[in-house]
Amino acid sequence: MTIAQALDKTTAGFPERPFVITDEHTYTYEEIQAWSRRLAAGLIAYGVRRGDHVAMIMANYPEYVALKYAIARAGAVAVPINFLLRQRELSYILEQSDASLLITMDCLRERDYLADLDALYPGWERDGGGSRLSKLRGVFVFSEERTVRSGAKTLDDLAALATAGS
């Protein structure tokens, strides 16, 4: 049984039970399941295939939970990256990860992950990893403030890619 199947089984029995609790919102099993399905359909529509590696730089947000299930649901492999790593360490991990997609936070406290991407892979907004990281086809950005720089793709953009076929 995959983790997505485990979520589906639990959701069938307890759809309204609290699953992820934050200061601002409590997400039920059913809400996380639906969210992960939308994100998985977006991943598939974007071209993520079974066995692809999807790197994630995310702190403890509800989005992390939905994304982990979505990646599994799409048949891909989640590559969680420690959000405390510095630029050189981040570069090394990304280059070793074989990731075809990166999902990252824009910032956390004083740390600016987009500035790191600018320094490591200029033009990442349209070119992914460019020539330096050719397997990385794209980057999606999570922003707690819901404002992402012009040209960057957001998690909402990823979910919006979902089609009935995906």
N, C-alpha and C positions, 0 to 999 in steps of 0.2 A: 504494500500500500504506500503510495506517495504521500507527502505532507499535504498536498492539495486534496487528495482523496480523503485523508483524515479530517481535514477541515470540512469537506462536504458531508461526511458521515456525521460529524458532531453537529453541524448546522441543521441537518435533517431532524435531529432529536431535540435540539435546543436553540432554535433560530433567534429567539428574543433575549437569550441570556447574555449578560455583559461579557465581552471578550477582551477589549482594549479600553482601559480607563485612563483618561487624562484629566487635567484640571478643567479643561474647556468642554470636553465631550466624552461620552461613553459610547463606544461602538459595539454593536451586537455581533454575534457570529454571522448572522445573515448579511449585515452591512459589510463586514470584512470580506465575506465570500463574494458578494456582488462587485465590490471594489476590485478585488483580485482578478475576477473574471474580465472586467473592463480593461484593466491594465494588461492582462495576458493577451487579450484579443488585439490590443494596440501593439504589443511586442511582436506578435505573429504578423500583423499587417505591416510592421516596419521591416520585417524580414528576418527576425530572430527564429532560428530553427532548433530542432532537438539537438542537444549537445553543445550548442553555442554557449560561450561564457559571457555573462553579464556582470560587470563590476559595479559595486555599490559603495559609495562613500556617504554613509548616512548615520546620524546619531539616533538616539532613542525616540523616534517619532512614529506615530501610527502609520505613516506612509511606508516605513521600513517593513512593517508587518505585512501590509497589503502587497508590497513589491516582492517580498520573499515568496509568498504564495503564488503570485502572478508568474514569477520566473519559473517556479516548479511546474505550474499549470501549463506553461508554454513548452515544457520539456527541456528547458535550458538549465545551465549550471550557474548558481549564484556565486559570485566571488566577492564576499564582504571584505572591504578594506578598512583598516583601522583609521578612523577619522583624526586621530592624533598624530599620524605620520607627517613628517615634514616633506617639503617639495622633492628633495632627492630620493627619499624613501618611497614616496608616492610614485615617482617616475619609474623606479626599479620594479615595484610591484606591478604597475600597469604593463610594463614591457614584458614581464614574465607571465602575466595572467592569460594571454591569448584572448583577451576580451574583445568582442565584436561591438559591444555597447557599454557605455558608462552612464550610470545614474548617480548624480552627485548633489549634495547640498550646495547652495551658493556660498554660505558662510556659517560660521558658528563662533560666537563671541568675537574675538579679534581676528580670527582666522578667515582668510578669503580664498576659497578653493578655486574660484574662477580666475583669480590673479595667478595662482599656481598653474592652471591650465594654459593661460595666456603665455606664461614664460616657457612652459614645456612644449606646448603644441599650438603655436600661433595659428589662428583661424579655425580652432576647434569647433566653433559654432556652426560652420558650414562644411568643414572637411574632416571632422572627427580627429583622428590622430595624425592626419597628414602623412607625409613620407616617413616621418620618424616612427610612427606607430600605425602601420598600414592596415592592420586587422581591425582597428577601432573605427567603425563606420559612422558612429554617431554618439552624441552626448545629450542627455536630458537632465534638466536642472530642477531641483526642488528648492523653493524659496518659502520660508516660513512667512515672509511678508507678502507673498504672492506677486512680487514685482521682480521680474527677471530682465536682465539687459536685452536690448534690442538684438534680434538675430538668434538668440538662444531658444532652444526648444524646452518646454516645460513638461511636467508630469500630466498636466491637463491636455497638452498637445498629444502626448503619447496615448492617453485614454481616448481622445477624439479620433485617432486613427482606426479604432475598432470598427469592423464591419460585421454584418450578419455572417459572412463566410469565414471570418477570422475567429 
